Amino acid sequence: MRLLNILIVVIALLCSFSVDAYLLKSPNNNVSWQSYRPGRITWTRVETDASAFAVKLTRAQPPYDALIYRHIGGGSPGQDHSYDIPPPKGGFPVGDHFRLNLVDVHNHGIIHAQSNEFTIHR
């Protein structure tokens, strides 16, 4: 009986990790951004995803982590969506190995999706 209870808890935990299914299609390693131009993001979502998200630009080394957009509506489930994020004053930072995180609008520590690495050119 104890093993069955443990198995039920494990299955419940695994299911809870698959609730969000945003798929961030671009940018990616084939699609880069330019520092002083709007950066286009494209994504799809499913019915169980949050209805909106914020966007963080991150990089591990050298460290970079900034909220670049506070609120984007997720759009209709099952369809492709895109949005052009305006560059901040002074432009996006330039370099390699950046990623975008689609995060919860109210709690930026909750990541709904993450892009592949991409480059930002001058």
All heavy atoms as an XYZ file, in Angstrom:
967
protein
N       0.833     -1.197      0.000
C       0.000      0.000      0.000
C       0.872      1.252      0.000
O       0.570      2.209     -0.674
C      -0.941     -0.047      1.206
C      -1.960      1.037      1.188
S      -3.017      0.792     -0.256
C      -4.362      1.777      0.181
N       1.943      1.222      0.791
C       2.830      2.384      0.854
C       3.460      2.656     -0.513
O       3.584      3.795     -0.939
C       3.900      2.158      1.911
C       4.864      3.303      2.021
C       5.914      3.019      3.069
N       7.075      3.822      2.828
C       7.421      4.856      3.565
N       6.691      5.198      4.596
N       8.481      5.544      3.278
N       3.859      1.589     -1.218
C       4.441      1.738     -2.547
C       3.432      2.357     -3.514
O       3.783      3.217     -4.324
C       4.921      0.383     -3.060
C       5.584      0.381     -4.432
C       6.814      1.286     -4.425
C       5.964     -1.025     -4.831
N       2.185      1.959     -3.418
C       1.132      2.518     -4.264
C       0.972      4.012     -3.991
O       0.846      4.812     -4.921
C      -0.190      1.785     -4.033
C      -1.372      2.278     -4.866
C      -1.076      2.120     -6.356
C      -2.629      1.533     -4.484
N       0.987      4.425     -2.733
C       0.883      5.852     -2.386
C       2.059      6.643     -2.954
O       1.878      7.742     -3.469
C       0.817      6.035     -0.868
C      -0.505      5.583     -0.295
O      -1.496      5.480     -1.018
N      -0.534      5.303      0.989
N       3.257      6.081     -2.856
C       4.436      6.757     -3.413
C       4.301      6.888     -4.924
O       4.589      7.939     -5.495
C       5.721      6.000     -3.019
C       5.970      6.130     -1.518
C       6.921      6.535     -3.803
C       7.092      5.254     -1.004
N       3.847      5.841     -5.579
C       3.660      5.863     -7.022
C       2.633      6.924     -7.427
O       2.840      7.662     -8.395
C       3.230      4.479     -7.518
C       3.083      4.320     -9.024
C       4.397      4.617     -9.736
C       2.609      2.917     -9.363
N       1.564      7.048     -6.703
C       0.533      8.058     -6.997
C       1.115      9.463     -6.854
O       0.876     10.331     -7.696
C      -0.701      7.858     -6.091
C      -1.432      6.571     -6.493
C      -1.631      9.060     -6.157
C      -2.529      6.151     -5.539
N       1.912      9.694     -5.824
C       2.532     11.011     -5.626
C       3.496     11.326     -6.769
O       3.510     12.432     -7.306
C       3.254     11.077     -4.258
C       4.120     12.320     -4.154
C       2.242     11.031     -3.128
N       4.294     10.351     -7.179
C       5.251     10.556     -8.269
C       4.508     10.883     -9.563
O       4.878     11.815    -10.284
C       6.165      9.325     -8.437
C       6.957      9.400     -9.730
C       7.088      9.189     -7.244
N       3.467     10.160     -9.864
C       2.694     10.425    -11.082
C       2.060     11.810    -11.025
O       2.071     12.547    -12.006
C       1.626      9.329    -11.304
C       2.315      8.009    -11.661
C       0.627      9.743    -12.384
C       1.396      6.809    -11.692
N       1.523     12.191     -9.880
C       0.932     13.524     -9.734
C       1.981     14.613     -9.955
O       1.717     15.627    -10.602
C       0.291     13.672     -8.363
N       3.170     14.416     -9.421
C       4.241     15.405     -9.616
C       4.638     15.494    -11.079
O       4.833     16.590    -11.617
C       5.463     15.054     -8.761
C       5.346     15.336     -7.280
C       6.545     14.772     -6.526
C       5.223     16.831     -7.030
N       4.780     14.371    -11.746
C       5.133     14.389    -13.166
C       4.063     15.086    -13.991
O       4.377     15.851    -14.909
C       5.357     12.966    -13.673
C       6.604     12.265    -13.156
C       6.621     10.815    -13.619
C       7.862     12.995    -13.591
N       2.822     14.861    -13.675
C       1.730     15.526    -14.398
C       1.744     17.029    -14.148
O       1.465     17.813    -15.044
C       0.386     14.944    -14.005
S       0.126     13.273    -14.623
N       2.078     17.455    -12.953
C       2.086     18.886    -12.653
C       3.160     19.615    -13.428
O       3.035     20.789    -13.733
C       2.262     19.124    -11.147
O       3.573     18.801    -10.742
N       4.252     18.917    -13.795
C       5.310     19.557    -14.571
C       4.933     19.718    -16.035
O       5.543     20.480    -16.752
C       6.614     18.769    -14.475
C       7.245     18.827    -13.122
C       7.526     17.675    -12.427
C       7.555     20.043    -12.537
C       8.103     17.728    -11.170
C       8.124     20.098    -11.275
C       8.403     18.946    -10.595
N       3.930     19.028    -16.500
C       3.565     19.104    -17.910
C       2.352     19.986    -18.158
O       1.821     20.003    -19.244
C       3.289     17.689    -18.438
O       2.171     17.144    -17.795
N       1.920     20.754    -17.169
C       0.738     21.589    -17.313
C       0.962     22.688    -18.347
O       0.141     22.917    -19.214
C       0.324     22.189    -15.954
C      -0.757     23.223    -16.129
C      -0.155     21.090    -15.025
N       2.085     23.374    -18.266
C       2.366     24.440    -19.215
C       3.001     23.870    -20.463
O       3.954     23.110    -20.393
C       3.308     25.485    -18.597
C       2.609     26.300    -17.530
O       1.418     26.594    -17.715
O       3.251     26.636    -16.527
N       2.454     24.235    -21.603
C       2.966     23.684    -22.850
C       3.275     24.775    -23.864
O       3.265     24.528    -25.049
C       1.968     22.692    -23.422
N       3.502     26.021    -23.402
C       3.953     27.032    -24.350
C       5.145     26.480    -25.108
O       6.022     25.829    -24.525
C       4.399     28.303    -23.620
C       3.309     29.320    -23.405
C       2.769     29.520    -22.147
C       2.830     30.095    -24.452
C       1.781     30.464    -21.931
C       1.842     31.039    -24.253
C       1.325     31.222    -22.993
O       0.348     32.147    -22.788
N       5.190     26.713    -26.394
C       6.338     26.337    -27.211
C       6.874     27.607    -27.845
O       6.197     28.229    -28.671
C       5.935     25.325    -28.277
C       7.024     24.951    -29.277
C       8.216     24.312    -28.556
C       6.466     24.018    -30.329
N       8.054     28.018    -27.434
C       8.695     29.219    -27.958
C       9.520     28.811    -29.170
O      10.541     28.144    -29.040
C       9.552     29.853    -26.861
C      10.150     31.221    -27.114
C       9.099     32.216    -27.579
C      10.803     31.723    -25.848
N       9.064     29.181    -30.357
C       9.684     28.737    -31.607
C      10.854     29.610    -32.036
O      11.809     29.124    -32.632
C       8.633     28.703    -32.715
C       7.539     27.690    -32.472
C       6.543     27.722    -33.592
C       5.532     26.610    -33.454
N       4.635     26.552    -34.619
N      10.762     30.900    -31.804
C      11.880     31.785    -32.145
C      11.870     32.975    -31.203
O      10.825     33.337    -30.671
C      11.799     32.247    -33.607
O      10.760     33.173    -33.793
N      13.048     33.542    -30.935
C      14.299     33.332    -31.647
C      14.904     31.967    -31.311
O      14.522     31.325    -30.343
C      15.198     34.456    -31.141
C      14.687     34.753    -29.774
C      13.209     34.507    -29.838
N      15.881     31.571    -32.151
C      16.600     30.314    -31.934
C      17.977     30.435    -32.571
O      18.368     31.521    -32.999
C      15.797     29.136    -32.497
C      15.455     29.330    -33.955
O      16.314     29.623    -34.775
N      14.179     29.167    -34.281
N      18.704     29.331    -32.650
C      20.065     29.415    -33.175
C      20.120     29.741    -34.660
O      21.181     30.050    -35.183
C      20.863     28.141    -32.859
C      20.163     26.890    -33.345
O      19.112     26.947    -33.973
N      20.740     25.754    -33.041
N      18.994     29.713    -35.361
C      18.939     30.101    -36.773
C      18.333     31.487    -36.982
O      18.327     31.996    -38.094
C      18.123     29.086    -37.577
C      18.781     27.736    -37.611
O      19.992     27.633    -37.749
N      17.985     26.694    -37.451
N      17.769     32.071    -35.928
C      17.123     33.377    -36.014
C      17.720     34.286    -34.944
O      17.528     34.053    -33.761
C      15.591     33.267    -35.806
C      14.941     34.638    -35.838
C      14.963     32.342    -36.836
N      18.455     35.299    -35.361
C      19.088     36.203    -34.395
C      18.323     37.518    -34.326
O      17.424     37.770    -35.118
C      20.551     36.455    -34.789
O      20.626     37.028    -36.071
N      18.696     38.335    -33.368
C      18.133     39.672    -33.204
C      19.206     40.707    -33.484
O      20.403     40.405    -33.478
C      17.646     39.872    -31.778
C      16.339     39.225    -31.438
C      15.614     38.356    -32.198
C      15.613     39.410    -30.230
N      14.479     37.981    -31.528
C      14.454     38.616    -30.315
C      15.822     40.157    -29.079
C      13.513     38.562    -29.300
C      14.891     40.093    -28.063
C      13.740     39.316    -28.173
N      18.762     41.950    -33.680
C      19.674     43.087    -33.773
C      19.398     43.998    -32.586
O      18.249     44.185    -32.179
C      19.491     43.832    -35.088
C      20.019     43.029    -36.272
C      19.933     43.819    -37.549
O      18.856     44.241    -37.953
N      21.072     44.019    -38.184
N      20.458     44.586    -32.064
C      20.386     45.336    -30.818
C      19.348     46.458    -30.826
O      18.650     46.661    -29.848
C      21.766     45.904    -30.483
O      21.720     46.607    -29.275
N      19.264     47.207    -31.917
C      18.397     48.391    -31.940
C      17.121     48.193    -32.751
O      16.436     49.157    -33.062
C      19.175     49.598    -32.459
C      20.199     50.063    -31.458
C      21.525     49.658    -31.546
C      19.827     50.867    -30.390
C      22.454     50.065    -30.604
C      20.749     51.277    -29.440
C      22.063     50.876    -29.559
O      22.974     51.272    -28.622
N      16.791     46.956    -33.069
C      15.548     46.669    -33.786
C      14.638     45.821    -32.898
O      15.122     45.073    -32.052
C      15.836     45.913    -35.078
C      16.558     46.765    -36.083
C      16.711     45.999    -37.363
N      17.242     46.899    -38.370
C      16.678     47.090    -39.537
N      15.590     46.453    -39.859
N      17.219     47.920    -40.396
N      13.342     45.912    -33.108
C      12.443     45.043    -32.337
C      12.800     43.574    -32.549
O      13.152     43.162    -33.655
C      11.058     45.353    -32.908
C      11.191     46.739    -33.460
C      12.599     46.820    -33.988
N      12.741     42.804    -31.484
C      13.012     41.372    -31.552
C      11.720     40.597    -31.646
O      10.839     40.745    -30.798
N      11.587     39.785    -32.670
C      10.358     39.022    -32.872
C      10.418     37.699    -32.117
O      11.398     36.979    -32.187
C      10.129     38.746    -34.351
C       8.917     37.829    -34.574
C       8.385     37.908    -35.942
N       7.729     39.213    -36.065
C       6.916     39.536    -37.062
N       6.674     38.692    -38.012
N       6.369     40.724    -37.107
N       9.332     37.415    -31.394
C       9.166     36.104    -30.781
C       7.975     35.424    -31.441
O       7.015     36.089    -31.847
C       8.977     36.168    -29.245
C       7.702     36.916    -28.860
C      10.189     36.811    -28.585
C       7.371     36.836    -27.369
N       8.050     34.113    -31.586
C       6.920     33.338    -32.105
C       6.693     32.155    -31.171
O       7.644     31.584    -30.629
C       7.173     32.835    -33.543
O       8.345     32.038    -33.569
C       7.311     33.991    -34.512
N       5.425     31.802    -30.968
C       5.080     30.742    -30.025
C       3.726     30.142    -30.365
O       2.962     30.686    -31.162
C       5.042     31.285    -28.594
C       3.867     32.176    -28.309
C       2.652     31.799    -27.793
C       3.755     33.581    -28.558
N       1.810     32.888    -27.705
C       2.475     33.993    -28.169
C       4.627     34.542    -29.084
C       2.034     35.320    -28.285
C       4.193     35.861    -29.196
C       2.911     36.233    -28.794
N       3.461     29.006    -29.742
C       2.129     28.399    -29.712
C       1.815     28.079    -28.254
O       2.715     28.026    -27.420
C       2.050     27.097    -30.536
O       2.982     26.163    -30.024
C       2.308     27.359    -32.005
N       0.553     27.889    -27.980
C       0.135     27.509    -26.621
C      -1.020     26.530    -26.699
O      -1.617     26.351    -27.768
C      -0.266     28.748    -25.803
C      -1.550     29.429    -26.256
C      -1.924     30.632    -25.401
N      -2.582     30.257    -24.183
C      -3.909     30.256    -24.016
N      -4.713     30.613    -24.989
N      -4.431     29.890    -22.863
N      -1.306     25.904    -25.568
C      -2.464     25.017    -25.462
C      -3.449     25.611    -24.467
O      -3.133     26.571    -23.753
C      -2.057     23.575    -25.050
C      -1.171     22.938    -26.104
C      -1.408     23.560    -23.688
N      -4.618     25.045    -24.401
C      -5.714     25.567    -23.573
C      -5.331     25.706    -22.105
O      -5.782     26.615    -21.420
C      -6.940     24.663    -23.721
C      -8.182     25.183    -23.064
C      -8.739     26.443    -23.729
O      -8.729     26.517    -24.971
O      -9.194     27.338    -22.999
N      -4.492     24.807    -21.601
C      -4.157     24.834    -20.174
C      -3.057     25.833    -19.814
O      -2.753     26.008    -18.635
C      -3.720     23.436    -19.693
O      -2.630     22.994    -20.494
C      -4.881     22.451    -19.785
N      -2.455     26.483    -20.802
C      -1.412     27.483    -20.521
C      -2.016     28.749    -19.932
O      -3.203     29.050    -20.149
C      -0.673     27.878    -21.809
C       0.283     26.813    -22.271
O       0.848     26.108    -21.422
O       0.468     26.686    -23.489
N      -1.177     29.490    -19.242
C      -1.586     30.811    -18.749
C      -2.021     31.665    -19.933
O      -1.507     31.522    -21.043
C      -0.421     31.465    -18.017
N      -2.967     32.576    -19.717
C      -3.503     33.386    -20.817
C      -2.566     34.507    -21.235
O      -2.774     35.140    -22.265
C      -4.859     33.959    -20.428
O      -4.713     34.794    -19.287
N      -1.536     34.775    -20.439
C      -0.574     35.828    -20.762
C       0.769     35.475    -20.128
O       0.851     34.604    -19.260
C      -1.063     37.177    -20.238
N       1.806     36.161    -20.573
C       3.139     35.926    -20.031
C       3.968     37.197    -20.112
O       3.622     38.140    -20.817
C       3.847     34.778    -20.772
C       3.943     34.976    -22.263
C       4.986     35.701    -22.837
C       2.982     34.436    -23.103
C       5.068     35.883    -24.205
C       3.052     34.605    -24.480
C       4.106     35.335    -25.028
N       5.061     37.211    -19.365
C       6.075     38.257    -19.457
C       7.304     37.618    -20.102
O       7.384     36.392    -20.223
C       6.410     38.798    -18.068
N       8.261     38.448    -20.528
C       9.433     37.926    -21.228
C      10.706     38.402    -20.546
O      10.881     39.602    -20.298
C       9.448     38.379    -22.709
C      10.652     37.794    -23.438
C       8.155     37.990    -23.411
N      11.587     37.441    -20.249
C      12.902     37.744    -19.686
C      13.977     37.349    -20.693
O      13.877     36.306    -21.331
C      13.135     36.986    -18.382
C      12.298     37.501    -17.230
C      12.564     36.730    -15.968
C      13.822     37.235    -15.318
N      14.048     36.608    -13.995
N      14.998     38.188    -20.802
C      16.175     37.899    -21.619
C      17.270     37.462    -20.659
O      17.573     38.179    -19.691
C      16.598     39.147    -22.397
C      17.840     39.020    -23.275
C      17.619     37.998    -24.395
C      18.204     40.379    -23.867
N      17.842     36.286    -20.903
C      18.832     35.744    -19.979
C      20.057     35.235    -20.723
O      20.005     34.930    -21.922
C      18.254     34.576    -19.153
O      17.966     33.485    -20.016
C      17.008     34.981    -18.401
N      21.156     35.139    -19.978
C      22.386     34.516    -20.469
C      23.162     34.051    -19.239
O      23.236     34.778    -18.246
C      23.206     35.505    -21.298
C      24.530     34.942    -21.781
C      25.255     35.864    -22.710
N      25.557     37.109    -22.046
C      26.038     38.185    -22.680
N      26.232     38.162    -23.974
N      26.299     39.283    -22.011
N      23.772     32.866    -19.344
C      24.527     32.332    -18.208
C      25.867     33.053    -18.027
O      26.205     33.481    -16.933
C      24.754     30.839    -18.382
N      26.654     33.182    -19.103
C      27.986     33.798    -19.007
C      28.242     34.704    -20.194
O      28.115     34.244    -21.327
C      29.084     32.728    -18.943
C      29.072     31.910    -17.680
C      29.335     32.751    -16.439
O      30.087     33.721    -16.478
N      28.687     32.398    -15.348
N      28.662     35.951    -20.017
C      28.584     36.643    -18.738
C      27.122     36.785    -18.313
O      26.242     36.888    -19.157
C      29.232     37.998    -18.997
C      29.235     38.183    -20.465
C      29.156     36.813    -21.085
N      26.869     36.778    -17.019
C      25.492     36.751    -16.523
C      24.651     37.943    -17.000
O      25.124     39.081    -17.008
C      25.661     36.805    -15.002
C      27.054     36.384    -14.739
C      27.847     36.784    -15.943
N      23.447     37.628    -17.412
C      22.486     38.662    -17.799
C      21.102     38.107    -17.520
O      20.802     36.964    -17.868
C      22.629     39.029    -19.279
C      21.787     40.220    -19.656
C      22.246     41.511    -19.456
C      20.512     40.053    -20.180
C      21.469     42.607    -19.776
C      19.720     41.147    -20.498
C      20.209     42.413    -20.296
O      19.428     43.504    -20.610
N      20.240     38.907    -16.912
C      18.882     38.476    -16.584
C      18.026     39.728    -16.437
O      18.152     40.440    -15.448
C      18.887     37.665    -15.289
C      17.531     37.061    -14.966
O      16.765     36.779    -15.901
O      17.253     36.862    -13.778
N      17.185     39.995    -17.449
C      16.378     41.214    -17.403
C      14.974     40.954    -17.939
O      14.796     40.246    -18.935
C      17.040     42.315    -18.224
N      14.000     41.537    -17.271
C      12.629     41.518    -17.755
C      12.559     42.525    -18.902
O      12.866     43.708    -18.720
C      11.673     41.921    -16.635
C      10.188     41.858    -16.957
C       9.745     40.411    -17.167
C       9.381     42.497    -15.841
N      12.216     42.051    -20.111
C      12.194     42.963    -21.256
C      10.779     43.296    -21.724
O      10.599     44.199    -22.520
C      13.044     42.440    -22.430
C      12.555     41.079    -22.923
C      14.518     42.394    -22.039
C      13.231     40.610    -24.200
N       9.778     42.551    -21.242
C       8.399     42.897    -21.565
C       7.493     42.352    -20.473
O       7.628     41.209    -20.076
C       7.983     42.342    -22.937
C       6.997     43.252    -23.620
C       7.435     44.374    -24.321
C       5.643     43.024    -23.528
C       6.530     45.229    -24.929
C       4.730     43.874    -24.132
C       5.184     44.976    -24.829
O       4.296     45.827    -25.420
N       6.577     43.172    -19.985
C       5.776     42.832    -18.804
C       4.529     42.004    -19.070
O       4.110     41.249    -18.212
C       5.369     44.104    -18.070
C       6.533     44.837    -17.497
C       6.072     45.951    -16.587
N       7.181     46.674    -16.025
C       7.920     46.264    -15.012
N       7.657     45.119    -14.436
N       8.920     46.987    -14.571
N       3.918     42.142    -20.255
C       2.638     41.454    -20.458
C       2.352     41.281    -21.944
O       2.237     42.262    -22.676
C       1.509     42.262    -19.814
C       0.206     41.535    -19.788
N      -0.647     41.512    -20.854
C      -0.387     40.803    -18.833
C      -1.716     40.815    -20.557
N      -1.572     40.363    -19.320
N       2.246     40.020    -22.357
C       1.841     39.692    -23.726
C       0.726     38.661    -23.620
O       0.868     37.653    -22.914
C       3.007     39.117    -24.553
C       4.113     40.167    -24.719
C       2.524     38.646    -25.924
C       5.353     39.656    -25.409
N      -0.372     38.914    -24.299
C      -1.464     37.942    -24.324
C      -1.034     36.700    -25.077
O      -0.383     36.787    -26.125
N      -1.383     35.532    -24.541
C      -0.930     34.269    -25.123
C      -1.554     33.918    -26.451
O      -1.000     33.153    -27.217
N      -2.719     34.489    -26.757
C      -3.394     34.190    -28.015
C      -4.221     32.916    -27.932
O      -4.311     32.265    -26.895
N      -4.812     32.563    -29.047
C      -5.690     31.384    -29.107
C      -4.871     30.100    -29.072
O      -3.831     30.010    -29.720
C      -6.517     31.411    -30.395
O      -7.326     32.559    -30.428
N      -5.339     29.114    -28.337
C      -4.631     27.826    -28.283
C      -4.547     27.173    -29.661
O      -5.453     27.303    -30.484
C      -5.493     26.980    -27.343
C      -6.275     27.964    -26.540
C      -6.499     29.137    -27.440
N      -3.418     26.500    -29.901
C      -3.254     25.735    -31.133
C      -2.854     26.539    -32.353
O      -2.705     25.977    -33.430
N      -2.683     27.844    -32.224
C      -2.302     28.677    -33.362
C      -0.925     29.282    -33.140
O      -0.487     29.444    -32.008
C      -3.318     29.800    -33.564
C      -4.698     29.295    -33.896
C      -5.686     30.430    -34.103
O      -5.351     31.602    -33.982
N      -6.918     30.088    -34.408
N      -0.261     29.622    -34.244
C       1.017     30.320    -34.151
C       0.764     31.792    -33.863
O      -0.176     32.389    -34.410
C       1.795     30.205    -35.462
C       2.346     28.810    -35.688
O       2.498     28.065    -34.705
O       2.631     28.473    -36.844
N       1.596     32.359    -33.001
C       1.487     33.771    -32.645
C       2.869     34.403    -32.703
O       3.886     33.725    -32.556
C       0.916     33.926    -31.232
C      -0.423     33.294    -31.069
N      -1.575     33.892    -31.511
C      -0.788     32.114    -30.542
C      -2.595     33.098    -31.257
N      -2.145     32.005    -30.672
N       2.894     35.718    -32.896
C       4.174     36.424    -32.881
C       3.975     37.813    -32.287
O       2.859     38.338    -32.258
C       4.768     36.532    -34.289
O       3.953     37.334    -35.113
N       5.084     38.363    -31.810
C       5.063     39.694    -31.232
C       6.454     40.288    -31.384
O       7.450     39.587    -31.213
C       4.675     39.636    -29.747
C       4.399     40.991    -29.155
C       3.156     41.589    -29.301
C       5.395     41.693    -28.482
C       2.897     42.836    -28.770
C       5.142     42.946    -27.953
C       3.895     43.517    -28.101
O       3.646     44.761    -27.592
N       6.509     41.571    -31.731
C       7.785     42.277    -31.847
C       8.038     43.060    -30.567
O       7.296     43.995    -30.255
C       7.777     43.221    -33.047
C       7.751     42.474    -34.373
O       8.241     41.333    -34.411
O       7.243     43.031    -35.363
N       9.083     42.668    -29.842
C       9.429     43.328    -28.587
C      10.351     44.501    -28.883
O      11.434     44.316    -29.447
C      10.118     42.344    -27.626
C       9.147     41.204    -27.291
C      10.600     43.053    -26.362
C       9.742     40.126    -26.446
N       9.935     45.727    -28.538
C      10.788     46.886    -28.821
C      12.064     46.835    -27.985
O      12.041     46.377    -26.836
C       9.916     48.075    -28.441
C       8.872     47.531    -27.538
C       8.697     46.082    -27.868
N      13.175     47.287    -28.554
C      14.423     47.284    -27.782
C      14.352     48.305    -26.650
O      13.701     49.343    -26.780
C      15.481     47.668    -28.807
C      14.740     48.399    -29.869
C      13.354     47.829    -29.895
N      15.029     48.027    -25.551
C      15.073     49.009    -24.463
C      15.931     50.198    -24.872
O      16.674     50.134    -25.870
C      15.727     48.235    -23.315
C      16.521     47.173    -23.986
C      15.786     46.822    -25.251
N      15.836     51.271    -24.134
C      16.690     52.431    -24.390
C      18.141     51.953    -24.322
O      18.538     51.276    -23.380
C      16.435     53.504    -23.333
C      17.055     54.821    -23.651
C      16.611     55.868    -22.668
C      17.041     57.231    -23.145
N      16.530     58.274    -22.268
N      18.918     52.246    -25.342
C      20.292     51.760    -25.413
C      20.427     50.441    -26.149
O      21.522     49.945    -26.351
N      19.298     49.828    -26.540
C      19.310     48.593    -27.311
C      19.444     47.347    -26.454
O      19.755     47.402    -25.267
N      19.190     46.205    -27.083
C      19.422     44.925    -26.424
C      20.931     44.728    -26.302
O      21.692     45.201    -27.145
C      18.836     43.762    -27.249
C      17.338     43.765    -27.358
C      16.729     43.991    -28.582
C      16.533     43.511    -26.260
C      15.346     43.980    -28.709
C      15.149     43.497    -26.371
C      14.558     43.729    -27.600
N      21.391     44.009    -25.285
C      22.827     43.731    -25.194
C      23.264     42.871    -26.381
O      22.477     42.099    -26.920
C      22.969     42.976    -23.874
C      21.620     42.416    -23.606
C      20.641     43.368    -24.221
N      24.507     43.021    -26.786
C      25.047     42.306    -27.941
C      25.835     41.090    -27.460
O      26.555     41.164    -26.459
C      25.961     43.252    -28.762
C      26.649     42.508    -29.890
C      25.150     44.425    -29.298
N      25.703     39.964    -28.164
C      26.492     38.784    -27.835
C      25.793     37.489    -28.189
O      24.721     37.486    -28.793
N      26.422     36.400    -27.788
C      25.926     35.051    -28.063
C      25.312     34.433    -26.808
O      25.462     34.965    -25.708
C      27.082     34.155    -28.515
C      27.704     34.614    -29.823
O      26.960     35.102    -30.686
O      28.935     34.484    -29.964
N      24.683     33.300    -26.998
C      24.182     32.437    -25.916
C      23.051     33.058    -25.092
O      22.882     32.716    -23.924
C      25.318     31.991    -24.993
C      26.466     31.379    -25.727
N      26.361     30.177    -26.390
C      27.727     31.821    -25.932
C      27.514     29.900    -26.965
N      28.370     30.875    -26.710
N      22.262     33.943    -25.695
C      21.092     34.476    -25.009
C      19.941     33.475    -25.136
O      19.885     32.673    -26.070
C      20.654     35.817    -25.613
C      21.521     36.958    -25.209
C      22.510     37.425    -26.052
C      21.362     37.566    -23.975
C      23.319     38.487    -25.677
C      22.161     38.620    -23.584
C      23.145     39.080    -24.445
N      19.029     33.538    -24.191
C      17.771     32.771    -24.231
C      16.646     33.697    -23.778
O      16.873     34.619    -23.005
C      17.811     31.574    -23.284
C      18.728     30.457    -23.713
C      18.617     29.289    -22.732
N      19.561     28.250    -23.025
C      19.290     27.177    -23.779
N      18.103     27.042    -24.309
N      20.212     26.266    -23.984
N      15.446     33.409    -24.246
C      14.257     34.077    -23.736
C      13.506     33.105    -22.851
O      13.405     31.915    -23.151
C      13.326     34.506    -24.871
C      13.782     35.641    -25.756
C      12.684     35.961    -26.768
C      14.132     36.865    -24.956
N      12.976     33.616    -21.755
C      12.083     32.850    -20.898
C      10.712     33.513    -20.931
O      10.608     34.724    -20.705
C      12.582     32.830    -19.447
C      13.825     32.000    -19.278
O      14.098     31.098    -20.064
N      14.582     32.286    -18.244
N       9.693     32.726    -21.242
C       8.322     33.199    -21.077
C       7.965     32.881    -19.639
O       7.960     31.712    -19.236
C       7.363     32.486    -22.035
C       7.686     32.562    -23.524
C       6.548     31.942    -24.339
C       7.970     33.980    -23.967
N       7.704     33.911    -18.858
C       7.501     33.734    -17.421
C       6.113     34.195    -17.004
O       5.437     34.938    -17.725
C       8.591     34.488    -16.608
C       9.972     33.922    -16.913
C       8.556     35.978    -16.867
N       5.723     33.769    -15.825
C       4.441     34.167    -15.257
C       4.395     35.689    -15.093
O       5.385     36.307    -14.670
C       4.250     33.488    -13.903
C       2.882     33.749    -13.331
O       1.934     33.039    -13.728
O       2.759     34.672    -12.500
N       3.282     36.292    -15.421
C       3.129     37.746    -15.348
C       3.329     38.273    -13.928
O       3.905     39.337    -13.729
C       1.740     38.164    -15.900
C       1.473     39.636    -15.675
C       1.630     37.825    -17.377
N       2.893     37.515    -12.931
C       2.960     37.971    -11.543
C       4.163     37.433    -10.780
O       4.595     38.034     -9.810
C       1.673     37.594    -10.806
C       0.451     38.145    -11.470
N       0.156     39.486    -11.493
C      -0.529     37.524    -12.175
C      -0.963     39.680    -12.166
N      -1.394     38.508    -12.590
N       4.680     36.286    -11.188
C       5.827     35.673    -10.517
C       6.856     35.311    -11.577
O       6.766     34.260    -12.213
C       5.389     34.430     -9.735
C       6.531     33.780     -8.999
O       7.704     34.064     -9.234
N       6.190     32.871     -8.107
N       7.833     36.182    -11.767
C       8.806     36.015    -12.847
C       9.737     34.828    -12.644
O      10.544     34.507    -13.513
C       9.602     37.306    -13.035
C       8.725     38.463    -13.369
N       9.037     39.750    -13.041
C       7.520     38.531    -13.987
C       8.075     40.567    -13.434
N       7.150     39.844    -14.013
N       9.629     34.160    -11.507
C      10.411     32.956    -11.258
C       9.782     31.706    -11.848
O      10.425     30.662    -11.936
N       8.524     31.798    -12.267
C       7.842     30.659    -12.886
C       8.030     30.754    -14.390
O       7.532     31.679    -15.030
C       6.341     30.642    -12.531
C       6.154     30.488    -11.022
C       5.617     29.530    -13.292
C       4.720     30.617    -10.559
N       8.757     29.795    -14.944
C       9.063     29.796    -16.381
C       8.085     28.866    -17.095
O       8.000     27.683    -16.784
C      10.513     29.334    -16.626
C      11.494     30.283    -15.930
C      10.796     29.246    -18.123
C      12.940     29.815    -15.969
N       7.375     29.420    -18.079
C       6.438     28.626    -18.884
C       7.142     27.981    -20.074
O       6.751     26.915    -20.523
C       5.289     29.488    -19.395
C       4.442     30.076    -18.321
N       3.794     29.311    -17.371
C       4.134     31.357    -18.025
C       3.112     30.098    -16.550
N       3.313     31.342    -16.930
N       8.150     28.663    -20.627
C       8.880     28.136    -21.788
C      10.213     28.862    -21.893
O      10.370     29.978    -21.389
C       8.080     28.337    -23.069
N      11.158     28.208    -22.559
C      12.469     28.813    -22.768
C      12.876     28.600    -24.221
O      12.659     27.525    -24.778
C      13.505     28.184    -21.842
C      14.869     28.828    -21.923
C      15.838     28.240    -20.927
O      16.186     27.073    -21.014
N      16.252     29.048    -19.966
N      13.475     29.623    -24.811
C      13.931     29.503    -26.208
C      15.251     28.751    -26.263
O      15.932     28.557    -25.248
C      14.129     30.893    -26.820
O      15.302     31.518    -26.300
N      15.610     28.361    -27.460
C      16.960     27.901    -27.703
C      17.889     29.111    -27.617
O      17.429     30.252    -27.651
C      17.077     27.267    -29.091
C      16.336     25.955    -29.181
O      16.311     25.185    -28.239
N      15.714     25.703    -30.313
N      19.192     28.872    -27.571
C      20.139     29.988    -27.556
C      20.101     30.714    -28.886
O      19.876     30.120    -29.936
C      21.552     29.472    -27.278
C      21.746     29.009    -25.866
C      23.199     28.700    -25.538
O      24.052     28.692    -26.451
O      23.478     28.459    -24.355
N      20.345     32.028    -28.815
C      20.401     32.844    -30.022
C      21.395     33.983    -29.814
O      21.882     34.210    -28.715
C      19.011     33.373    -30.413
C      18.417     34.366    -29.455
C      18.479     35.727    -29.722
C      17.789     33.956    -28.279
C      17.921     36.653    -28.851
C      17.237     34.855    -27.404
C      17.297     36.221    -27.690
N      21.681     34.682    -30.897
C      22.675     35.763    -30.900
C      21.983     37.092    -31.115
O      21.001     37.191    -31.853
C      23.700     35.525    -32.028
O      24.358     34.277    -31.780
C      24.727     36.641    -32.107
N      22.510     38.120    -30.460
C      22.054     39.492    -30.710
C      23.235     40.254    -31.310
O      24.302     40.336    -30.713
C      21.574     40.180    -29.412
C      20.429     39.382    -28.784
C      21.140     41.618    -29.720
C      19.947     39.916    -27.449
N      23.021     40.757    -32.530
C      24.056     41.494    -33.261
C      23.877     42.990    -33.059
O      22.787     43.459    -32.775
C      23.984     41.192    -34.753
C      24.203     39.749    -35.090
N      25.436     39.158    -35.080
C      23.316     38.767    -35.431
C      25.320     37.889    -35.416
N      24.035     37.626    -35.618
N      24.958     43.730    -33.276
C      24.915     45.186    -33.189
C      24.010     45.727    -34.239
O      23.455     45.772    -35.014
C      26.314     45.780    -33.354
C      26.378     47.236    -33.013
C      27.799     47.724    -32.832
N      28.574     46.957    -31.880
C      28.551     47.145    -30.557
N      27.776     48.048    -30.029
N      29.301     46.406    -29.765
